[in-house]
Amino acid sequence: MSNHASLLRPGTPAPDFTLHATPDQSVSLSEFRGRSVILAFYPADWSLVCSDQMALYNEILPEFRKHGAELLGISVDGAWCHAAFAKDRHLHFPLLADFEPKGAVSRAYGAYREQDGTSERALFVIDGEGVIRWSYCGPVGVNPGADGILDALDEMKRNPAESAP
Amino acid sequence: MTRHSNLRPDVHGEDHAIGPADAPVTLVEYGDYQCPHCYRAHPIVAALRKRLGARLRFVFRNFPLTESHPNALHAAEAAESVAAHAGATAFWRMHDAIYQHQQDSDDALDDAHLVSYAADAGADPTAVRRDLESETFAERVHGDFASGVRSGVNGTPTFFVNGLRFDGDWTDPDQFLSALEGAATASGG
């Protein structure tokens, strides 16, 4: 389901990372072991308000949490930029700064756009064991919505032990 | 490979629909009453409805982005309240009034204004105010929102043409019209 050949596929262990969520706070993927995690890579903070992917996910957060999933946004913007963006949009989930070395985590997930120097618009759903169960990379200009994420979380509930197709 | 987002659930009896149920094209809008893009879309949809006449059925579902638009949820609840108390015709009058007034002032969609638009639309203002205070229609609005999330709504407005998400440019009336004409032809209209 990807237009990006190197995108990490379902069944792959999710590479661990530690990134700044705020200028003085870091978050590691491994802290979330035992819970589902949604990783939402996106090109940049400060896109248009009404069609903004992070603003949309902010509204859908209760739905994600009902499925026991934590949401982490990731872009190459720095922690201070994320802080201003999150404050302006009243975001209630962490935005991680893939800033130094630039784009390293995005590259590890096969979700980096060399030509633009930004993350792709790529989504990963990771299970409690740290295994990728669903991934998607869409056109940079199109907000992918959340239906694919929720379908993947539903599928994980139905088949907790198997990898999603 | 592209993911195709489909409307879930399909149009049903509880939806706010205008136009014949057997029209060859059904256009569903997920909209937010305080969203400036939806404000821009409102006259475009009106023109399409006029142009296509009985060949088009239009359905509106609520998708309030409450963190960005603090009055959007109550505006949606007020429109639902008008529908419940005064019927479908009043609902569409209320729907139009909210968008027509959206840009009047910063408080154009506060409860006092919503209640006055509801009264103009033909609903009992006391009942609408009570519904807003007790959040009678919050669950109904949330149900629309949840269906939008499942359908792949990715911002407001998001349109579905005969059940498929329209990813074209709705701000271009010719492109939008030709998508609807194409759907009408495909379904034998």
Interface residues (C-beta under 8 A of the other chain):
Chain A: M1 S2 N3 V49 C50 S51 D52 Q53 A55 L56 N58 E59 I60 E63 R89 H90 L91 Y136 G138 V142 N143 P144 G145 A146 D147 G148 L150
Chain B: M1 R3 S5 R8 D32 C35 P36 H37 L65 T66 E67 S68 F145 A146 V149 R150 S151 G152 V153 N154 G155 T156 D167
